Every structure is written in C-alpha cells, then in structure tokens.
Amino acid sequence: MEFNAVFTVKKEIEKEAFLRQLLINLGNNAETPVDVVNAEIGEVQESIREVILCTAQVSGTCTASVGYDRQEPYMDYETYKEKVGDKYITRQRPVTKYRTVTDWQLFNTVYSGEARKRQRHYL
C-alpha cells in the first residue's frame, strides 16, 4: 500500500520535534495505514515561503476649465424708415436681442495615494 502525505509545521521547530509531531499527526489521521510506524520516513525538507510586497506612491494634480453656455439679453437699436406724408424719415427703435455667453469655471484638484500588491512565492 502506498501512502503519501505532506505534513507542515512552523519553520522554528527542530528536526526531532518535527518527527514527533509528524507521528502524532499520523496517529490522529483516520486515513493513516496501520503499518505506517514500520515505514521509512524520507528526508525532512524545509520549504521557505517568501512574500514580495510592492508599494508605489502616486501623486499628481489636475486642472480643467469647464464652460457653461447661457443666453443673455441685451438692448440694440434697429433702423427703419417711416413714411410721413410724401417723405421717408429714418428712425431707430430699441429691440431686445440675445447672445450666447460662456461662463468659465476653473476646477483644480490634487490627488495622492499608495498602491500595494502582495504576492506569495514558495521556494
């Protein structure tokens, strides 16, 4: 019968303590074969878990001008001719006209922050 298992403990444990914990764990596992105590235990290997942490500081400014159009009334004069008797007289009269006016508004902002990425690597 073949039985393969991986047993993991904290890195600080010594080899003898590791083997003791291994046998306790195997004894508590229902899937462990009865003759495991006669089995040959392979070499104890240590795998190191590394964490790579990348950080970046980001900052900047942003400026924008935004314009809003609106209609604004103003007074102007128009010229017209009016017939008085046999003659034409040039006259002016006030009229209301509209023009488009753009109101500009400045927006300015400053932003900053930190970006983090964490990756685990197993050696």
Secondary structure, 3 states (H helix, E strand, C coil): CCCCCCCCCCCCCCHHHHHHHHHHHHHHCCCCCHHHHHCCCCCCCCCCEEEEEEEEEEEEEEEEEEEEEEEEEEEEEEEEEEEECCEEEEEEEEEEEEEEEEEEEEEEEEEEEEEEEEEEEEC
